[in-house]
């Protein structure tokens, strides 16, 4: 019994010795940077525990207490939350180049050949080239008009489904996502790609622990997320070849 109490005391002492320098380093880094207001966070997880399923409501509550521009931490990942029109204009127009690149996500990195696609590639020469190719071959006026019959057919099909469901509950969000997927698949890659695109969206919409707490990335492996990502990446390779 005494040995167990002694072991617990030693573990607690080690924890304190590790926590104190981390706290000091955190305080030093905070004084060296001119950062926006930031709510108190828990070690390791940051503010993840306070974000509910309705993110806009969670952010609204934080903004009411800390102002229109706040910095919160999801694990070790910093997140800047802007809830005012003036702040959004400053970021989207005045400092757009600074904020134009997206953070690297492990799932996207594997599915898009190292984040080389137009959506997740960092701003630079590669992104500009990809954008030019996309605009020229997919988004030119002539090209968009050539796909008009596909859009009209899929929209008519969706309206028919809504009409047949008259009197019952329908999920418009799901129907609009399906409409978007059907149009993209037929325009760009064909219907065979639809299943891959749906799984792609499912993985992207999921939560990868490693993106927020890198040293816990092994949890994604235990959940099977890494295996699903690798399998989908291989199937996309085979489809494109």
N, C-alpha and C positions, 0 to 999 in steps of 0.2 A: 504494500500500500504506500509506504513511504517512498519507495523507488519510483512508483508511478507519478506521485506528486512532484518528485524531484525532476523527473523527465519532462513533465508538463511545464514546470517553471523554467527549465532550460530552453525549451522550445519557444516559450513566450518571450524570454529574454532575447533570443536570436531574432525573433520577429521584430521586436522593438529596435534592435541594433540595425536591422535592414531598413526599417521604416523611417528612422530619423534622417539618415543621409538622403533618402529619396525625397523626403519632405523639404529638406534644405535645398536640394537641386531644383525642385519644382518652384520654390520661392525665388531662387536666384534667376531662373529662366523667365519667371513672370515679371520681375522687376526690370529685366533687360529688354523686354519687348513691349511695344505699345499696342496691347491687345484689347479687343472689345470686352465689355463686361461678360463674366463667365460664372454661371451658377456653381455652387459647390458640387464636387463630384466624388464618387467613391473610388478607392484604389481598384485598379485592374479594369472594372467595367464602366467607369465614368458615369454617364447619365442614362445608360441604356435602361435601367430599371424604372425610370420615370416616364418613358415614352410608351404610350398605349397604342392601341390599334388605330386610333384616329390621330395621326401625327399632327394634322393642322390644329387640332384642339390642344394638344400637348405643347406645341410651339407657341400658340396664342397665350397660354397660361404663363409660359416662361417669359414671353415678350412683355406681358403686363407687369411683371415683377422686375425685369432687368433692362427694358428698353427695346427699341425697334431693331437693333443690331446686337446679336449676342454670339458668343463662342461656346459651343458645348462639345464634349468629348464622348464619342461612342467607342468605348474601349480606349485604344491609343490613337484613334483616328479623329482629328479635329474637324468640326463641322461649323461653318459660319451660317447663321440663320438671319436672313434679312426680311423684315415684314413691313417695310415702308416703301412707298412709291419712289421717294427721293433716293433711298439707299439702293433700291433695285436699279434705278436709272444710272446711278454712279458706277455700279458694277457692270451692267450690261452695255453701257455706252462709253463712259469715261475711261474705265479700266478693263475693258472687255478682253484685251489680249492677255492680261494677267490671269483672269479667271476662265479663259476659254477651254483649257485642257481639263479632262476628267481624271480623277484618281484611278490608278491601276487596280483592277479587280482580278483576283486569281481565276475565276471562272471565265471571264471575258478574255483574259490573256491566253487561255488554252483554246478557246473556241474561235478566236479571231487572229490566230498566228502572231501572238505577241502584241495584241491591241493595235492591229494595223488597219482596221476598218475605219470608215468615215465617222462613225459615232463615238469611238473611244480612242482613236489615234491622237497623240498630243499635237497641239498646234505647231506647225512648221512646214518645211518644204514637202515632206511626204503627204501630209494632210491636204495641202493645197493641190497636189497632183491628183490625189484620189477624188477630191471635190470636183476638179475640172473634168475628169473622166466620167464621173457620175452625172454631172450636168449635161455633158455632151451626148452621152449614149442613153440616158434614161429620163432626164428631166427637161430636155429641150422641148419647145412648143410643139414641133412636128411629132416628136416621139410620144409626148403625152396625149396628143390628139389621136394617135394611132391606136391607143389602148382604150379609147372612149367606150367602145362596144363592150369591153370586159367590165368596166366600172358600171355601166348601165345594166348589164345582165345580172351582176352580183347584187346591186342595189334593189333591182326588181325582185330578185329571189328573196332577199331579206324582208321586203315589204309584204310579200306573199306569206312568209312565215309568221309575221306579226298579225296579219289579217286572219290566218287560220287559228291563231292562239287567242282570238278575241274572247274576252270573258275569263281568261286565266292569267295567272301571274307569269311574266316573262322577265328575263335578265337582259336588259338592254346592253349593259357593259359587255357581257359575254358575246352577244350577237354582233356588236360593233367590232370587237376584237377579231371575231371569226371573219367578218366582212373584210377587214383590213388584211388579214392573213391570206384570204382567198385571192384578193386582188394582187397583192405583192407576189404571191407564188406564181400566178398565171402570167404576170407581166415580166417577172425577172427570171424565174427558174422552173416554172411548171408546177403542176399539182403534186408531183411526187415529193416535192420539197416541203409540203405543208406540215407533215408529221414532224419533220426535223425542226421546223420553225416553231411549232407549238412547244416542243420539248425545250428548245432554246429559250423561249420566253419564260417557261416554268423555272428553269434553272437560274435565269437571270433575276427573276422576281423572288427567289428564295434568299435565305440568310446564310452567308458564309462566315462562320466564326473567325476564320483566319484573316479576313479583311479588317476586322476590328481589334482582335487580340492575336497578333501573329504567332506568338509562342503556343497558342492553343489550336493551331491549324490542324493538328492531328484529330481533333474532334470531328472535322469535316470528313476525314477518312473513315472514322467509326460510324458516322451517319450514312455513309455510302455516297456522299455528295461528290467526292473526288472520282470515284469509280464511274458514276453516271456521266460526269463531265468528260472523262477520258473516252468513254464509249461513244458519246455523241460526237466528240471531235473526230474520232476515227470514221464514223458514218458520214460526216460532212465531207471529210477527205475523199472517201470512196465515191460519194455522189458527184463531187466536182471533177474527179478524174474521169 
